[in-house]
Amino acid sequence: MPLRARVRPLLLPALLLSAWACGHSEPFQDPDETNHGPFSPDLPVQLTYNPGPDLTPAFLPGDTIVLYSYQSAGSLSFHQCIGALPVLGGTAVSQSCPRSAAALDSTERYENPVPLDDSTIVLVQSSRLKGAGADAVTLLGTAPWRTADQFTTRFEFPFPAPSGVHEVSASYLSLLGGGELAYLAMIDLSACPGTQPFCQFPSLLRVGREIARLNLEGTGDPVVLPGTGYATSAGTGRTPGAVLYTLPFDTRVYERQVDGSTVTLFDFGTDSIARDPVVVGNLLVAVVGGAATRWTSNDGDPLQVDDGGNLALVNLTNGQVQYIAGVYTRPALSGNGRVLLAVSGGNVYRIDLP
């Protein structure tokens, strides 16, 4: 039977929440005067201050260095780089930006860095000609984390998957052990806001379409995981080969086992849409609630666009849930489960857990 939430809300101080708001309006006033106080007496630490967006944080082995993707400041090319800085905050220890000849007339992006070992990361590299409406090339590969331009291609998009899906990129890279990687395959799709499949002015959205497994050390094509249609996120499961995932407007976090079976790892209950799961030991962290807007494809398929939500910390042993209120995306946990990273307002924050 799936665990369900036994909720004990733990809200961050009002001062901190106002600092994390998207704008600079009046200070946040907590309407819940019966809450049990702050999650932690210490304010979370803002680790990045880049004028552009900072994205997808991850820990290097040892949990002392944080990797993240960021948009290069002071450039009209809007290149996206890989940065690294101490988990305690301070000066960056590494900044690796595109340096190829193509970068002169293109926008190149290094995205979704995930440590493979102490020296190597897996990442996605994309390039788009200036003024073009689509990427010219998207590659999934490996590189030294200090010099991401020394990139080794492991797989190239677009990929016409056996499922019939035309995959154009990858997100939520998740290591499964033994050289295996899971990723959320992305597609570009014409869609309308709301629940109707047709509108006068549809938009082109990039959304998740399916989850696939890829052997980084082999030459075979990715294998699509059944039942993951229009998945909204993916993550590494509790055991080697297991994959976490979430589905559009679904309150559950699923775990697909290496034998192909699927279990509900946790159900957050009515109206608490779940996404961005990460698990370490018996601690599950996910983004829930907040702003997840609905779009509809021309074929009537529901599409979820995520604008962030609260962080939920779940003790999988007893089902107790603690919430950190805010507008967060892409949480990451340290190997000992004591330090939490998340993106809010285009910056990376650190939250120390008790």
LINMO-V177511 format. One line per field, one symbol per residue. ss: DSSP state (h for helix, s for strand, l for the rest). phi: phi as a letter, one per 40 degrees, with the letter a starting at -180 (. if undefined). A space follows every 50 residues. Layout:
ss = ???
phi = ???
This chain:
ss = lllslssllllllhhhhhhhllllllllllllllllllllllllssllll lllsssssslllllsssssssllllllllssssssslllllsssssllll hhhhlssssssssssllllsssssssssslllllllssssssssllssss ssssssslsslllllsslsssssssssllsssssssssssssslllllll llssssssssssssslllllllssllllllllssssllllllssssllll lssssslllllssssssllllllsssssssllsssssslllsssssslll lsssssllsssssssllllsssssssssssssslllllssssssllssss ssll
phi = .ccbcbcbcbccdcccccccccbbccdcbccccbccgccacccdbccbbc cccbbfcaccdggbbbcabacccgbccfcbbbbaacccghcccabbbdbc ccccbbbbbbbfcbccacbbbbabbbbbcdgccaccabbbabacccbccc cbcbabbcbccdcgcccbabafcbcbgggcbbaccbbbacabcgbccbac bcbcbbbcbabbbbcccbbcccbccdgbdfdbaaacccbdgcbcabbdfb cbbbbccccgcbbccabcgdgbcbafcabbgcbbbacbggbbcbbbcccg ccbbbcbgaccbbbcccbgcbbbbcibbafcabcccgbbbbabaggbcbb bccc
